[in-house]
Structure formats: C-alpha cells, structure tokens
Amino acid sequence: MTIMQKGIRKILAISLIILIILPAILANYTNAVDEAQKPNYSVGDYWKYSVRYFESKLNGTTTKRIVGESNMTMDGKLYNCFVIETSHIMQGWVFHFDIYIEKDNFTIVKEDYQVSLNGEIKQIINTTYIPPFNELDFPITMEKNWTTEGMRNVTTTIPPFPAQIKILSFSQNFSVVRTERVNVPAGEFDTFVIEYLYLDGRYEEYYSPRVSGNVRESYYNRRGEEVMRMELLESNYIPQSGLEWWVLLAMAIIIITAVSIAAVYIWRKRSLVYKQKFMEMQL
C-alpha cells in the first residue's frame, strides 16, 4: 500500500467518524436556548397538549391551531392578526378560545371565549386589549423582565341573561427565571421558563424555540402546590431554519469531502486492478 493510499484511507476514516457523530452534535446545537427569536408562524401550525388537574383528578386535551388571518381596527389603529383557535375538552365541557395576535410582535389584541357543556352554551366572554397584551416579548433571553399594562373591554354573556360590559385595567409582570430541559410526551426540549403571578398563585410557561411555543405550562397555588399541568403531545410546527449558515456549510463540506475521497479511492483501486491485469496479460 502506497503512502497516498494510506493518507486517503486515513482522511476517509476521519470523515466517516465525523459524519457518524454529526447528528448528535447538531441535535445538541438545535436544542440550545441562548436566545429565542420571534417565530415565523403560518396558517395551519398547531400544538396539542394533555391537561391534568391534580386536585380534581380531571384530565383532558387542549389544541392550539392557527386557523386564519384577520385585520382589526382598535382605538383607531389597524392590526394585522393571526387567529389562533384553542379548544380545551374535558368530560363534556368544551372551553373554546379565538385569540387574535398581532403578526408583527405577537401581542394579544382580542380574545373570544366560550364555555359549553354537552353542546349547550354556558358563558361567552369577549375581551379587547388597549394597547395589546404583551405575553411574549421577543427576543426571549435569560433573566429578561417585561411588563404589559393598559385597559381591557370585557363583554360577558351568561344565557339567557343580557350581556354585561366592563372596562378594566390590566397590569402583568413577566420574568424569565431559568432555563430547563424538560421531558414531555412530544420529546425532550430545552426551554426558557417564564413566570408570572396571579392573586391566588403562580404560573409557569416552558417556552421552546425548537417548536416556537410552550411545551409545558404549570399552575401553582399559594402553598406552592402544582394544581394544573399542560404538556405537549404533538406539533407540526417546524422552524424555517434551525441551523446557522455556517453549520449547514460545514455539513455540506464534510459530506462532499467524504464522497469525493471515497470516489477517488475506489477509482485508484480499480485502476491498480486493471493495471495489474494488463501486466499479467503481457506476461
């Protein structure tokens, strides 16, 4: 075996080793949560969750789906919105939300909420926010804090009684308290844990850049006991590009190099075989 052949075999072996371990490297890279940029949603994206209530032992499912787009005018301003339909089903009860989020910054402009039991409507609540409610402030980074506040117009209808209209203020503080890798039925995800407080408890959202949404949500009472948990079951949302350009370029170079070296090695080996046969024929 010539020195060139040995060198080609060595380079080929190294390239094959890199190709074998590359998926694990890239999986770890795509799970990193240094920063979460604003997602690129489109109509048809969905996230489905299991829901457990620990005190009442009730279980159910929740599905969030982007069903369309809508232009809305609120307080003299035009908002171009995605319409997110959320349905929560639990033992005959159906909790249905239509949430209108601004496409530019994902703030909540309007919520239409309906509760029904065995097909009978029990309550309807329509809420508009001025200014829009800022639940997710992108980019999301560790230890980031933000506050959203303003007025909300709430119309509540409990059939057969007439609707009641109230104008209420809102103010909510959000904090990214930690990063955490969590296991849910949909898989393992690195997340930003976003925390905010209610009068009677604390809420945590586990936001994953990998699916551009929450993979888990937990509600705790004043005693710190977890009373509700949502966990991601499945989602069809795939970011346009989870890898930086240089990672994709490195992948391409490694693959092309390995294929090229393999082709050269095979060609040289066949040439040697043909040369040897030719020499034998001459003899």
N, C-alpha and C positions, 0 to 999 in steps of 0.2 A: 504494500500500500504506500503510495507516494505521500509526501508532506502535504500537497494540495488536497488530496483526498481526505487525509486526517483533519485538515482545517475545515473543509466543507462539512464533514460529519460532526465536528465539534460545534460549529455555528448552527447547524440544523438541529442538533440536540438541545442547545440553549433556547432556540426559537420555539421548539415544541414545548419545552418546560414553561416558558413564558405564556404560551397560548393556553396551557392547561390551568395555570394559576390565575390567568387574567380574569375569568368570570368572578372569582372570589374577590379580587381587588376591586373590580368595578361595582360589585354588589355593595361592598363596604363604602365605596365612594358615593354611590347614588343614595345611600341611606344617611349620609352626613347631614347635619342640621345646623350649620353655622348661620344660615340665614334663609328665610322663606320669602321669595319674591311673589308679587301679585300673580295669581294663576291666569291661565288662558282658557276660560270656560267656553262651552258651546252648547247649543240646544241638544238634548239627548244624554248629557252627562248625568250620572246618578250614583247615589251612595245608599246602601241598605244596611240597617242596623238591627241587632237584637236589643231588647229593652227588658231590664229586670227591676222590680220594686221589691226591696228586701223585706220591708216591714209587712206588706200585704201579701207577699208571695206571688204577685201577679207578674205575668210575662207577656211580651208582645213584640212586634216588629215596627220599625219606622223606615220609610223610604223617602229620600230627598231626590227630586228629579228636576232638571232644568227643562221646562216644557215650552218656553217661548220667549219672545221679547215684547216689550211694551213701552211706548212713550207716555210720560205722565207730566202734567204741569202742577207744581205745588208751590204756593206762595210766590207766584209769578216766575218760577224757574222751570225750565224743561229738563226732565230726567229721562235718559235712555236706559231702560232697565231690562235685566233678565227676570223672568218669572220662575221662581222655584216652588214647585208643588211638594208639600210634605204631608204624608199620611201616616198616622200612628194608629194601629189596630190592636185592640186588647179586649178580648172576651165580650164581643158585641158592641163595644164602644169604638167609635171612629173619631179621631181628632184630626181635622184637616186644616192645613195652612196653605195659603198662597202668599208667598213672600216676594216683594218686588225690590231687587237690589240694583243699585246703580252700576252700570258696566265699567265706568272709569275707575272707581275706588271701592266698590263692593259695600257701600253703606246701604242700610235698610231704609227705603223710602216709605213703604206701606206694607201692612200685614192684614190679610183677611183670614179670620179664624172661625171655624165652625165645628160644633160638637154634636154628634148624633148617637143615638142608642137604638140598635136594631132597625135602622132606616129612618127613625124619627128625629128631626132636628130639635135639639135641646137648647142651644145657645149659638148666637152669631156675634162676633166682635170684629169690628173694622177699625184699624188704627193707622193714622198717618203721622209721620215724624217731621218736625221742622226745627232745625235742619235734620237731614237724615241721620239715623242712628249708626254710629261707627263701631261695630262689634269687632272687626279685624282691621288693624292699622298696618298696612304693608309698607316697607318690608318688616317682617317679624324677626326680632333678634333677642338674644338672651338679655334679661333684666330690663326690657323695654316696658314703659308705662304710658298709658294714654287715658284720657277722659272724654266721654261724649255726653253732651247735655243740650237741652232745648225744651220744646213743647211737643206734646202729642195729643192729637184729637182722637177721642175714643167714642165710638158708637156701639152700644151694647143692646142686643135684642134677645129677649127670652120669650119665645112664643107661649101664649097668644098675647102677651103684653106689648105695649108700644115701645119703640126704641128710646133709649136714654143716651144723651150726648154729654160728654165731659171733656174739658180741656185741662190736661195735667202736665206738670213739668216732669222731666226725666234727667237724671244725672247718674252716670255709671263709670266706675274706675276699673280699668283692666291692667293686669300685671303679668308679664312672662316670668314665672317664678323659678323654672328649672327646665332642663331638657331631660328626657327619659325615653328609654327603649321599652316598648310595651308589646305584649303578645295579645292578639285578638283573633277571632276566628278567621279573618281575612289574611292573617300573617303577622310578621314581626316588623315593627316600624319605629324609627327614631322620631321623636316628637318634641315640639315646644308645648309646655304645659302653661296654659293661660288661665288665670284665676280671677274671679270677681265675686263680690259679696252681695248677699241679699239680707233682708232684715232677719230672716229666720234660718240662714245657713250660708253655705259657700258652694260655688260651682266651679268645676274644673273642665277645661276643654283640652284635649290632646291633639294638637294640630300637626299633621304630617305633610311636609312639602311633596312627598312622593305621590300622594293621591290628591293633593291640593284640597284637603278637607280634614275634618276631625275623624280620627279612628276610634276615639273613646270620649265619652262625656260622663262625669260623675257629679252627683249632688250629695252634699253632706249637711246634716242638721247642726244645730248649735252645739251639740255634745260631740261633734266630730265624727259621728257615725254615718257611714255611707248608706243612703236610703234609695238611691237610684243609680243605675249604670247602663249606658248605651255602648255597644261595641260593634265595630264594622264587620259585616258579613261578606259584602262584596261591593265592587265598584268597577265601572267601565271607564273611569277617567284615567287617561294616560297623558302626562305632560308632553309637549311637542319635542322637547329635548332635555333629558335628564343629565346629559353629559356635556362638559365643556368641549370646545372645538379641538383643543389640543389632545384630549383623551381619545376622541374619535380618530384624529390623525395618527396618534401612536398605535391604535388598534390596526389601522389600515397599513401602516408601515410594517408592523410586525407580521401581519398576515401575508402581505406581498413578498416580504423578505423570505419568509419560511417557504412559500410556494416556489419562489424563484430558485432558491438554493436547492430545494428538492428536485426541481426540473433539471437544473444543471448537473446535479449529482447523478440522476438517472440517465441523462444524455451521455455523460462522460463514461458511465459504467457500461452502457450499451456500445459506445464507440470502442472501448477496450475489448469487449467481447467480439465485436466484428473484426477488429484488427487482429486479434489472436486467431480467429478462424481463418482469416485471409492468409496469415503467416503459415498456418498448418497446411493450407491448401497448396502453398508454394513449395512446401517441403515434399 
